[in-house]
Amino acid sequence: MTSLPVRHIMTFACLAESGTFRRAAERLKLSQPAVSAHIRDLEAHFGVPLVERTTRRLALTAEGEALAARARRAFEELEMASQDLRDLASAQRGRVVVACIPPVMTTIIPNVVRRLADQFPAIEVGIRDVLSGQVEQLVERGEADFGIGPDFGAGPQVKSKALSFRKLLRDYFVAAVPLGHALARKDIVSLEELLKYPLVMTNTDANARSVFEGAIRRYRHGIRPRFELVHNFSVGRLVAMGLGVTALPRSAIPSLGTEGLDILELKSPRIFREIGVMMRPEYRPSPPANAFLNVLAKVVSQGDALNREKSA
């Protein structure tokens, strides 16, 4: 059997769509006699007439209608396959800029960047690790493709109406106490138990501070930490020296420096914040950005480092 004349099929499909030999010739940049010759060759190949030539207006035979329908579907499939390949090629190069809060930078983002580099080594990733309110600002101004941080609907920071938020995970709070502390004998402590001891807190994560303060209003009117510091590492050092205890989102544990500390589950009540992806509503992710988001979703779904609770 002779091979199917694909170029002739393309000519026939164009003729069926355009409706006249003249328009088909113009679209294909061929002469009308060349288009006619292609159709005659096809009819000879299949052994059936495809075009009615008894009227001035072009008409397809029943066989021609069937061939035109199948050719149209085949070329649509080819176009979709071509687009998929173009998308894949463009996803393998380009740049994506991500804004994120430091706790996410110390846990999830390095895994995402490493996996992305393994799969798409030509994609360049820019990372802006900033405080939660600044994440929103960078995304709103278009300086980052998207941001990863806490739900901007919770906390005193500026609440953006210009961004969408898609939840990734729940970031539970934990307690940190010095080794040998009275609470260190427990695997789980209640908030009421923790509040019996002086608190050491940071004043830079407004979202975490607001969530924590909201939870303790049932016990006190507010909190007056014994020490209020800028960096979590500083908090960790003072707690390790026995100068107080602290509570913070699980994502922030690496930034404490865990030497000299016991990390305990904090319950009754459970305190948490939502971590997710924020974007401008009109933003359409580029192929590199989509590649980053897909890898991010896989890293989180396969078991992120933030929220694996200890077995009670």
Buried (B, 14 or more C-beta within 10 A) or exposed (E): EEEEBEEBBBBBBBBBEBEBBEBBBBBBEBEEEEBBBBBBBBBEBBEBBBBEEEEEEBEBBEBBEEBBEEBEEEBEEEEEEEEEEEEEEBBBEBEBBBBBBBBBBBBBBBBBBEBBBEEBEEBEBEBBBBBBBBBBBBBBEEEBBBBBBBBBEBBEBEEBEEBBBEEBBBBBBBBBBBEEBEBBEBEBBBBEBBBEBBBBBBEBBBBBBBBBBEBBEEEEEEBEBEBBBEEBEBBBBBBBEEBBBBBBBBBBBBBBBEEBBBBBBBBEEEBBBBBBBBBBEEBEBBBBBBBBBBBBBEBBEEEBBBBEEEEE
